[in-house]
Structure formats: C-alpha cells, structure tokens
Amino acid sequence: LTAPPSPSENFDGARLRLQELAAEGRLEDAWDVLDDLAPSDVADLLRDLHPSDVADVVEALESDEERVALMQALPAELASEALAEMDEGEDPGDLLAAMDPTVGAQLLQELEYDDAVDLVAELEPDEQAKILAALPVEEAGEIRGLLRYDEESAGRIMNTSLVSIEGELTAGEAIAEVRRKGQEVEDFYTVFVVDRERHLMGTVSLHDLILADPRHPVTDLIEPPLASVLPSEDQEEVGRLMSRYNMVSIPVVNESGVLLGRITFDDVLDVLEAEQTEDILLLAGTSDEEDLGGDWHEAVRARLPWLLVNLLTAAAASSMVILFHDAVDAIWFLAFIMPMVAGLGGNSGTQSLAVTVRRIALSPGPVGRRLGTLWKEGLVGLVNGMAVGLLAAGAAMVAVHYLALNPRLPLVVLLAFWWNIGLASFNGAMIPTVLHRLGVDPAVASSIFVTALTDMTGFFLLLWLASALLL
Amino acid sequence: LTAPPSPSENFDGARLRLQELAAEGRLEDAWDVLDDLAPSDVADLLRDLHPSDVADVVEALESDEERVALMQALPAELASEALAEMDEGEDPGDLLAAMDPTVGAQLLQELEYDDAVDLVAELEPDEQAKILAALPVEEAGEIRGLLRYDEESAGRIMNTSLVSIEGELTAGEAIAEVRRKGQEVEDFYTVFVVDRERHLMGTVSLHDLILADPRHPVTDLIEPPLASVLPSEDQEEVGRLMSRYNMVSIPVVNESGVLLGRITFDDVLDVLEAEQTEDILLLAGTSDEEDLGGDWHEAVRARLPWLLVNLLTAAAASSMVILFHDAVDAIWFLAFIMPMVAGLGGNSGTQSLAVTVRRIALSPGPVGRRLGTLWKEGLVGLVNGMAVGLLAAGAAMVAVHYLALNPRLPLVVLLAFWWNIGLASFNGAMIPTVLHRLGVDPAVASSIFVTALTDMTGFFLLLWLASALLL
C-alpha cells in the first residue's frame, strides 16, 4: 500500500502537468489539474506562467464570480496583463465590470494606456464612469482622451508612454538619458528624437545606440522616420506601413508633427490577425463582427441578416427560371445543367474575387493600374470557361447520343458554360474594385453578391440559349 | 517665353515628384517622372529611397534587361535589399538569374542569409550552382545548409547571424561585448545567452540591458525563452507563438537545445501576410500557389484544375435532379425553388466554414473541445434555417393562393430550407475539423466541397420532399 500523496507532491505534480499543458497549447484543460488544489496554491502555480497562458486558464472558468476570485488572488501586474491578453470573444470587459471598481482601477493602473483603453472601451457608459472615478485624475484624463479616437484608428492602439530624447548628445550621454527616462516604459526598441516643442525629428534604434562609440554624437545615428501616421489613420494602413518598411515601432504624430505616441509590432500582429478574420468572414458572406468564441445566439444574430439578404438575391437569380419557364417545362434536362452552369460560374467568380480582394489589401494604390487586371481576369475566365465548356459539351454529346436529345444541346452547354465562367471571372474582379473605389471594404463584395449575380447570368444564358436554339 | 528647364531643375523637380509618389504609395508610376533623366541621375534619385520603394520602381520596368541595368547602377547594398523586398509575383529569382553570376553573388553577399536563401531557392538548379560557385566557400556552404530546410519551415526563414553572450558578466561588460560582437549583425532587439556549447540559456532584451545599472550582473536580467522552435517547425506556428507571446524575436534551436538562429517580427509579418493570402485563396476554391501579380496563363494554371474538380462535384450534386426527374418534369416550379434552397445552404455552410477555419487557425489545440462547436454550428443552422424557411414558406403560401399551386408546397419549402441550412452549417464546421484532425490544411475544405455537398443535400431534400408530398 502506498500512502496518499502529500499536498506538496500534489503541488509539484500539478506544476509539471501545467507545464506540459502549456507546451501543448492545451491550457483550457488546466482545471482538470487545478481543481483539487487550494486557491492559494493555484495562484502560486499560475505566477510562473506568461499572462497569455494565464488568460487561457481564466477563460476556462465558466462563471464571472470564479474568474473574479481568481484574478483577485493573483498579483495585480499578472492579473492585469492576463486580462489584456484575454480573447475578445470571452468578454474581458464583462469581467472587469464584475470586479469592485477599486480593484478594477488598480488593475488598469498596471497596464499600458493602449491596453487600458481597450478594456475600458468594452464597458457600458455607467461602468466606464465608475471605474474612471476610481482612477487617479491624471490617468483617468489620459484614458478619456484616448477613448475619443475611433475604434480601429492608430490613436486607439498607440501607446503614449515612450522614450524620447533631444539631439545634440553623445551616444554615451544618450544611453544615460534613456536609462533615466526609460525605467517606467515597457518594452521599447526605438528612441524617438524630438525638438523642444516635441516635434519628431527622427529615431535612433537601441542597437545603433549600443553599437556606437560612446563619444560619438547621436546626430549621426538619427534616421528620419521611414513613416509616421496621424492618430486618425486606419489601423490596417498602420499594419501595411510597418510590414512594408519592417518597422518595429511607428511614431504617431499630429498634423503639426508633434509626437503623440508609438505603435509597436505586437499591436500590429494583433491588428493583422483581427483584419484577417474580418476579411475571411466578410468574403464568406457573414458579419465581420461575429466573435469566434461566441454563443449560438450571437452567431445567429451575426449570420441571419446575411442569409435573409441572400434569400432576396437568390430569388432574383431564380426569377430567370420563371422568365423562361416554357423552356424548363419542355426540357426537364435543363434543370440538371442549370445548377452546374451557375455553380462553375460561382467558383470562377469566387476565385477572381479572392485574388482581387487580396491584391487590393496588399497594395491599395490608385485604381488606374487595376483596370488592366480586370481584363486579365476576364481573359482568364474566357480561357477557363472554354476548357470547362468543351468538356461539358463533350459529355452532353454522349448524352445526346444515348438519350436521343436535341443535337443542338452540346452547343447550348458549351456557350452557357463558356460565357458564364468568363463573365463571372470579370465580375468577381470588377465588383470589389468598384467597391474599393467607392471607399467600401472590397471584401463586402463577398460570395453572396458575386454568386447571386453569377447564378442570375448563368440561368439567363442557359435558358435563353435553350429557348433560342432548342425550342 | 520661359526658357526650357535646366537639367538640375529637372532633377530637383523629379526628386520632389518622386517623394510625392512614394508618400501616396504610387511608385509604380515613377517612370513617368524618371524616363527623361539620365541613368546616373535615376540612380542618384533612388539612393534616397527605402529598399521597398526601390523595389516598386524596379517592378514598374517591364523587361529583365532594363531591370538588370538599373540594379547594376545602384549601390550593391541598396540593390540587394530592393531585390529581397520585391514582390514574389514579380519573380526576383528571374532577375537574379538574368544577372552576371559574379554581380548576383555580390548582391547576395550584402544580404542576411535568410533573404539570400529565399532568392537562391527561386533559381533553377543550374542557376543555383552557378551563383553559389561565384560566392566565397563559407557563404555558399551556409546557404546550401539552409536550403535543406523545407520551404515553409522555421529553418528557412531564420537568420543565423545574431548576438549571443555567455552569462556571468555585468550589464556594463555585456554592453561592451554586444558592441564588439554586434557590428556585423543587422537589426537586433534581443541578446541570446548561451553556455560554452551554445545551448540556449535565455534572452536579455536590449532595453533591459540599457536600463540596468552597468555594475549589475546580467544573470538577473536573463529571462528563460518564452518559446523556442525547432528548424522543422511550420512557419505558421512560429507566427502564432510570436503573436501569442508578443515576441520581437524567437530563437531557433536544435533537438539538443543548441541555438541555431533567430526569427524576427518582420519575417513573421511577411509570413502572416502570405498565410492569409493562402487561406483566402484556398477557401475561394483556387490554388494557394497563384501569384497575385502573375500573368493570365499562370492564373489559368492555378484555377482550371479546381474548376474541373468542381465540374465533377457539381455534376454529382445535379445528379439528384436526374434521380427525381419525375418531380421536376411534373412541377417546373421546383426548378425555381431548387437553386434557392441550394444557394442559402451554400451561404450558411460557407459562414460556418469561415468561422471554423479561423477558429482553428487562431488556436489549433486538440480536437476534443472542438466537438462542442460542431453542435453549436448545427444549432445555429437549425435556428437560421427555421427563420429563412418560415419566410420562404410564407412567400410560397402567397404563390399557392394566386397561382393555384399544390397547397402542400409551403410545407415542402419550409422543410427543405430548414433542414438544408441546418445540415450545411453543421457540415461547414465538421469538414474542416475532420481535415485538421487528419493533418490537412482545413482551408482546403473550401467553398467547392462544402458548396457541392450542400447543393446535393439541398436538391435531394427538396425533390424528395416534393415527390413524397406533392406528386
């Protein structure tokens, strides 16, 4: 008989198991391990984890009461960062609102302003007022100021704490200055050089500062900023600029060039992930607002409106059948070919839609040069359409032979496939290009509209050709 | 009468215009400005631009001869970096191959190894051999070694030049060591700490090193690496880890923990962009290999095979019409409803497909917990299907009243929409989940397969219900 494990063995075992789960990316199962432990032991174990990992463990708890209790048992710095790293679908704002405003305010104070603003923005107005009232006046004012920027703007994701120096120093003096000013600033990679009125003059990277001879003047190390953005700039454009110029951080300046803040690569990684989700959801014909981890009723709310739109567009496309119902009535075989002509067109349209949307996302330049790509897409469609049409017409010839159908059927099949696939490819490129020109997100073109248009043209072409050539 | 502008006025005007075009992201129009200038003036003007901007100017030239001539007129460092920043669709490999191997090798020597390998990998084997022969033995060996890693692996995108120190130094000594070792290393943000056998012990960020008291021992600043990857790791997982833990660079180690290289945030930004393009193209039912800027025949090669696959899947779906052709023959009105049932199902399936693919991409954990989301997607589909079905049945009741159709038609419409939308939503989640489980990219599920399956179930449900209830 072995003795039951002592509490400390339990604890060490749990620590090992937790490390395994973290390495496997399976921390949502952490409570299988933690459930038997005393709350203080749980807090002790989580103390060694990265805030992103702690966030996973918190998310695995169902009730806000349990989440709040755990958060309060953790050191404020870790708890606050875990809160900032929580998945948006898990409503970190609700968790913050469920806490005592004093505790919530204490967590916010541990965070950088951009993360704090992100959380406060999730709260209802009265909850915002309560928690801002519990903050020191200066910090509450700073957060209120940042809340004024639009949700997906540079101002909303910028961090106002940064290290800036004035030029005219040696590298050694600059390092001493950075050491003095940087103690309160989290992760920074670039020192911003400003004049007396805080106009941005340029940047010095930390590695250049370290590599330079300490007696060397800093002015020689200053690089003009590769790019800077206004606080009103769209976050997607911020990501594009930083990715294009490989910038680890980008300065945010106002219209007169005064330095307001910085946006770092990690913010941009989050932005790219979010924008990618948005694009894929829009293209799939659903709302880009849906939380991936949300409840079924959130999903219904996001998707049903688009399905109802699609009911109308599908009815419009199908109305071609009513228009040509004589042909359908006379030749039921058309009902077999019809969905194929429409489906292949839909595929061709979706292909050129996807290529065009990505092309615009990666280099949203002026529209002039894009016209060339419209003709390219049309040409691609005509070539592919001819190939598919010939194959389908070949199959139709076999059918004609064995089923004694109208010998002109293969010609109808060929032309319908050919023209519809060509037209679909052109439309799939044209619609997002026009939307982009009008200032609308091109991904809104989405499968719904391209597919409905393609269904309509497909039904029309097939049934019109059949009426003309077969009846 | 004003005198024609002097050459220097031309030059200054061109410089201004070029800066404007760069700010507007319209450098593809640069040759409108540059065409009148002497080649040496062009090179002078481009010297002030970022390599990414120079790449745009190079890409705007049509012929490889012109591109080679321009590259050779530029300083080797700028030319090499512009080559590395060129869009993959513009075939920088072809440009490199068109150069004299000695010149090409000279450009490669200016680059970091990861960028050099990227370019060499684009060459044909005989071109590779030529250019490697023109490189110094050591560098050719290094590139050959890196070429052995898989194309989308960590080993392929890692940079082998980095700054590492051994522990047991004070912060001041460490800075001196970094200054000594870092001169040849491009942009670095982290110092890696290794033991005598180059096993990775941890990392020290440059800002911690600068902020520390110079007499302070470095051991206190060392952080265990938040994550490290093997060179065989998929680049997408590298991006996920760096984004999760906000890492500016991630160490690459071999099985025994020896430090091999580092991957920095800018590589990962490129990876995320590329993976995003791949996912969107796959989901749209086309090849993820298509170059967005490629020729029409490249596009045909990428898309036609998928259209031909779709011809088969569409025929399989449409075969339901043959199975139930009595019903279609008797009631042509079914041909009007059929595409709508299939289309709405397709939309519902694509919605849950997109949500599921993104969910897997953002947290590719174990499949167990995913089963819950399958039921959620099925439920969402049944709720949405009921809503759409009721609306469609209402419209069908009006049609029945005015057109004197079979009074059971609304019931058939309700059930067909309801069940097909529910089934589609479930399938849209189930197919990518199963693919992921099998180790296949879930985006391959794509609209083609989900749509074909949904068409088939839609046609079947409607026509079977019609046969049973209306005939």
Boltz contact constraints between the chains, C-beta under 6 A:
constraints:
  - contact:
      token1: [A, 25]
      token2: [B, 365]
      max_distance: 6.0
  - contact:
      token1: [A, 26]
      token2: [B, 365]
      max_distance: 6.0
  - contact:
      token1: [A, 26]
      token2: [B, 366]
      max_distance: 6.0
  - contact:
      token1: [A, 50]
      token2: [B, 226]
      max_distance: 6.0
  - contact:
      token1: [A, 50]
      token2: [B, 245]
      max_distance: 6.0
  - contact:
      token1: [A, 52]
      token2: [B, 244]
      max_distance: 6.0
  - contact:
      token1: [A, 52]
      token2: [B, 245]
      max_distance: 6.0
  - contact:
      token1: [A, 175]
      token2: [B, 210]
      max_distance: 6.0
  - contact:
      token1: [A, 178]
      token2: [B, 210]
      max_distance: 6.0
  - contact:
      token1: [A, 179]
      token2: [B, 211]
      max_distance: 6.0
  - contact:
      token1: [A, 182]
      token2: [B, 211]
      max_distance: 6.0
  - contact:
      token1: [A, 188]
      token2: [B, 207]
      max_distance: 6.0
  - contact:
      token1: [A, 189]
      token2: [B, 189]
      max_distance: 6.0
  - contact:
      token1: [A, 206]
      token2: [B, 206]
      max_distance: 6.0
  - contact:
      token1: [A, 207]
      token2: [B, 188]
      max_distance: 6.0
  - contact:
      token1: [A, 210]
      token2: [B, 175]
      max_distance: 6.0
  - contact:
      token1: [A, 210]
      token2: [B, 178]
      max_distance: 6.0
  - contact:
      token1: [A, 210]
      token2: [B, 179]
      max_distance: 6.0
  - contact:
      token1: [A, 211]
      token2: [B, 179]
      max_distance: 6.0
  - contact:
      token1: [A, 211]
      token2: [B, 182]
      max_distance: 6.0
  - contact:
      token1: [A, 226]
      token2: [B, 50]
      max_distance: 6.0
  - contact:
      token1: [A, 243]
      token2: [B, 269]
      max_distance: 6.0
  - contact:
      token1: [A, 244]
      token2: [B, 52]
      max_distance: 6.0
  - contact:
      token1: [A, 245]
      token2: [B, 50]
      max_distance: 6.0
  - contact:
      token1: [A, 246]
      token2: [B, 266]
      max_distance: 6.0
  - contact:
      token1: [A, 265]
      token2: [B, 265]
      max_distance: 6.0
  - contact:
      token1: [A, 266]
      token2: [B, 246]
      max_distance: 6.0
  - contact:
      token1: [A, 269]
      token2: [B, 243]
      max_distance: 6.0
  - contact:
      token1: [A, 272]
      token2: [B, 272]
      max_distance: 6.0
  - contact:
      token1: [A, 276]
      token2: [B, 276]
      max_distance: 6.0
  - contact:
      token1: [A, 277]
      token2: [B, 358]
      max_distance: 6.0
  - contact:
      token1: [A, 280]
      token2: [B, 354]
      max_distance: 6.0
  - contact:
      token1: [A, 280]
      token2: [B, 358]
      max_distance: 6.0
  - contact:
      token1: [A, 281]
      token2: [B, 354]
      max_distance: 6.0
  - contact:
      token1: [A, 284]
      token2: [B, 350]
      max_distance: 6.0
  - contact:
      token1: [A, 284]
      token2: [B, 351]
      max_distance: 6.0
  - contact:
      token1: [A, 284]
      token2: [B, 354]
      max_distance: 6.0
  - contact:
      token1: [A, 285]
      token2: [B, 347]
      max_distance: 6.0
  - contact:
      token1: [A, 285]
      token2: [B, 350]
      max_distance: 6.0
  - contact:
      token1: [A, 286]
      token2: [B, 351]
      max_distance: 6.0
  - contact:
      token1: [A, 292]
      token2: [B, 358]
      max_distance: 6.0
  - contact:
      token1: [A, 292]
      token2: [B, 359]
      max_distance: 6.0
  - contact:
      token1: [A, 296]
      token2: [B, 376]
      max_distance: 6.0
  - contact:
      token1: [A, 296]
      token2: [B, 379]
      max_distance: 6.0
  - contact:
      token1: [A, 296]
      token2: [B, 380]
      max_distance: 6.0
  - contact:
      token1: [A, 299]
      token2: [B, 380]
      max_distance: 6.0
  - contact:
      token1: [A, 300]
      token2: [B, 380]
      max_distance: 6.0
  - contact:
      token1: [A, 300]
      token2: [B, 383]
      max_distance: 6.0
  - contact:
      token1: [A, 300]
      token2: [B, 384]
      max_distance: 6.0
  - contact:
      token1: [A, 303]
      token2: [B, 351]
      max_distance: 6.0
  - contact:
      token1: [A, 303]
      token2: [B, 384]
      max_distance: 6.0
  - contact:
      token1: [A, 304]
      token2: [B, 384]
      max_distance: 6.0
  - contact:
      token1: [A, 304]
      token2: [B, 387]
      max_distance: 6.0
  - contact:
      token1: [A, 307]
      token2: [B, 347]
      max_distance: 6.0
  - contact:
      token1: [A, 307]
      token2: [B, 384]
      max_distance: 6.0
  - contact:
      token1: [A, 307]
      token2: [B, 388]
      max_distance: 6.0
  - contact:
      token1: [A, 310]
      token2: [B, 344]
      max_distance: 6.0
  - contact:
      token1: [A, 310]
      token2: [B, 347]
      max_distance: 6.0
  - contact:
      token1: [A, 311]
      token2: [B, 388]
      max_distance: 6.0
  - contact:
      token1: [A, 314]
      token2: [B, 340]
      max_distance: 6.0
  - contact:
      token1: [A, 314]
      token2: [B, 343]
      max_distance: 6.0
  - contact:
      token1: [A, 318]
      token2: [B, 336]
      max_distance: 6.0
  - contact:
      token1: [A, 318]
      token2: [B, 339]
      max_distance: 6.0
  - contact:
      token1: [A, 318]
      token2: [B, 340]
      max_distance: 6.0
  - contact:
      token1: [A, 321]
      token2: [B, 335]
      max_distance: 6.0
  - contact:
      token1: [A, 321]
      token2: [B, 336]
      max_distance: 6.0
  - contact:
      token1: [A, 322]
      token2: [B, 336]
      max_distance: 6.0
  - contact:
      token1: [A, 325]
      token2: [B, 332]
      max_distance: 6.0
  - contact:
      token1: [A, 328]
      token2: [B, 332]
      max_distance: 6.0
  - contact:
      token1: [A, 328]
      token2: [B, 335]
      max_distance: 6.0
  - contact:
      token1: [A, 329]
      token2: [B, 332]
      max_distance: 6.0
  - contact:
      token1: [A, 332]
      token2: [B, 325]
      max_distance: 6.0
  - contact:
      token1: [A, 332]
      token2: [B, 328]
      max_distance: 6.0
  - contact:
      token1: [A, 332]
      token2: [B, 329]
      max_distance: 6.0
  - contact:
      token1: [A, 335]
      token2: [B, 321]
      max_distance: 6.0
  - contact:
      token1: [A, 335]
      token2: [B, 328]
      max_distance: 6.0
  - contact:
      token1: [A, 335]
      token2: [B, 335]
      max_distance: 6.0
  - contact:
      token1: [A, 336]
      token2: [B, 318]
      max_distance: 6.0
  - contact:
      token1: [A, 336]
      token2: [B, 321]
      max_distance: 6.0
  - contact:
      token1: [A, 336]
      token2: [B, 322]
      max_distance: 6.0
  - contact:
      token1: [A, 339]
      token2: [B, 318]
      max_distance: 6.0
  - contact:
      token1: [A, 340]
      token2: [B, 314]
      max_distance: 6.0
  - contact:
      token1: [A, 340]
      token2: [B, 318]
      max_distance: 6.0
  - contact:
      token1: [A, 343]
      token2: [B, 314]
      max_distance: 6.0
  - contact:
      token1: [A, 344]
      token2: [B, 310]
      max_distance: 6.0
  - contact:
      token1: [A, 347]
      token2: [B, 285]
      max_distance: 6.0
  - contact:
      token1: [A, 347]
      token2: [B, 307]
      max_distance: 6.0
  - contact:
      token1: [A, 347]
      token2: [B, 310]
      max_distance: 6.0
  - contact:
      token1: [A, 350]
      token2: [B, 284]
      max_distance: 6.0
  - contact:
      token1: [A, 350]
      token2: [B, 285]
      max_distance: 6.0
  - contact:
      token1: [A, 350]
      token2: [B, 447]
      max_distance: 6.0
  - contact:
      token1: [A, 351]
      token2: [B, 284]
      max_distance: 6.0
  - contact:
      token1: [A, 351]
      token2: [B, 286]
      max_distance: 6.0
  - contact:
      token1: [A, 351]
      token2: [B, 303]
      max_distance: 6.0
  - contact:
      token1: [A, 354]
      token2: [B, 280]
      max_distance: 6.0
  - contact:
      token1: [A, 354]
      token2: [B, 281]
      max_distance: 6.0
  - contact:
      token1: [A, 354]
      token2: [B, 284]
      max_distance: 6.0
  - contact:
      token1: [A, 358]
      token2: [B, 277]
      max_distance: 6.0
  - contact:
      token1: [A, 358]
      token2: [B, 280]
      max_distance: 6.0
  - contact:
      token1: [A, 358]
      token2: [B, 292]
      max_distance: 6.0
  - contact:
      token1: [A, 359]
      token2: [B, 292]
      max_distance: 6.0
  - contact:
      token1: [A, 365]
      token2: [B, 25]
      max_distance: 6.0
  - contact:
      token1: [A, 365]
      token2: [B, 26]
      max_distance: 6.0
  - contact:
      token1: [A, 366]
      token2: [B, 26]
      max_distance: 6.0
  - contact:
      token1: [A, 376]
      token2: [B, 296]
      max_distance: 6.0
  - contact:
      token1: [A, 379]
      token2: [B, 296]
      max_distance: 6.0
  - contact:
      token1: [A, 380]
      token2: [B, 296]
      max_distance: 6.0
  - contact:
      token1: [A, 380]
      token2: [B, 299]
      max_distance: 6.0
  - contact:
      token1: [A, 380]
      token2: [B, 300]
      max_distance: 6.0
  - contact:
      token1: [A, 383]
      token2: [B, 300]
      max_distance: 6.0
  - contact:
      token1: [A, 384]
      token2: [B, 300]
      max_distance: 6.0
  - contact:
      token1: [A, 384]
      token2: [B, 304]
      max_distance: 6.0
  - contact:
      token1: [A, 384]
      token2: [B, 307]
      max_distance: 6.0
  - contact:
      token1: [A, 387]
      token2: [B, 304]
      max_distance: 6.0
  - contact:
      token1: [A, 388]
      token2: [B, 307]
      max_distance: 6.0
  - contact:
      token1: [A, 388]
      token2: [B, 311]
      max_distance: 6.0
  - contact:
      token1: [A, 447]
      token2: [B, 350]
      max_distance: 6.0
